[in-house]
Amino acid sequence: AQSVTQLGSHVSVSEGALVLLRCNYSSSVPPYLFWYVQYPNQGLQLLLKYTTGATLVKGINGFEAEFKKSETSFHLTKPSAHMSDAAEYFCAVSPYSASKIIFGSGTRLSIRP
Amino acid sequence: DADVTQTPRNRITKTGKRIMLECSQTKGHDRMYWYRQDPGLGLQLIYYSFDVKDINKGEISDGYSVSRQAQAKFSLSLESAIPNQTALYFCATGASGGSTPNEQFFGPGTRLTVL
């Protein structure tokens, strides 16, 4: 069975500081991995995805994530937080053989001025 | 114009009422999904459909039903609404092929309150 664990339901960082949102997954087969962002009163928007190939994936708005198979992790980072990054972030896994996505419970990111 | 639209965006109803939430897409995708979002629980899959003749239950289908009227339309019904169905509901679409395997595209959501 596949599952996703996001460490920390709420993360707060200062503007300009490093953003690190943690995600670990379990999957019996090689997975596709996603990070989605949800701004207030909006739907989910894809930030980035890992399918195959390079394990460091760059997404929109300066975010990136690294797929580490040995650690079953797909942590999301951004070098310098901006106030507009305040949102909820969801990590998700989808096995190659399936067409469903399993979502983590989400991490709310707050940015302090 | 939005690729995935949901109507209504907000709905308040009473216990026992029948409610239908509608989703339409212009992306040409064959796959459509309904999720509910509750605080701290992420998104839970209610139903999904891989084409007009294919309907599948998700993790939490009890109390819900769906209809795939056309490739572009997928509606979710609550036959007799109850308060614990108060949540944010999302429709999503996906393509069975192409360069974005398993990626899903989300509508703006419907906030449903059952009193």
Boltz contact constraints between the chains, C-beta under 6 A:
constraints:
  - contact:
      token1: [A, 32]
      token2: [B, 102]
      max_distance: 6.0
  - contact:
      token1: [A, 43]
      token2: [B, 106]
      max_distance: 6.0
  - contact:
      token1: [A, 43]
      token2: [B, 107]
      max_distance: 6.0
  - contact:
      token1: [A, 43]
      token2: [B, 108]
      max_distance: 6.0
  - contact:
      token1: [A, 43]
      token2: [B, 109]
      max_distance: 6.0
  - contact:
      token1: [A, 44]
      token2: [B, 106]
      max_distance: 6.0
  - contact:
      token1: [A, 94]
      token2: [B, 102]
      max_distance: 6.0
  - contact:
      token1: [A, 101]
      token2: [B, 104]
      max_distance: 6.0
  - contact:
      token1: [A, 103]
      token2: [B, 42]
      max_distance: 6.0
  - contact:
      token1: [A, 103]
      token2: [B, 43]
      max_distance: 6.0
  - contact:
      token1: [A, 104]
      token2: [B, 42]
      max_distance: 6.0
  - contact:
      token1: [A, 105]
      token2: [B, 40]
      max_distance: 6.0
  - contact:
      token1: [A, 105]
      token2: [B, 41]
      max_distance: 6.0
  - contact:
      token1: [A, 105]
      token2: [B, 42]
      max_distance: 6.0
  - contact:
      token1: [A, 106]
      token2: [B, 42]
      max_distance: 6.0
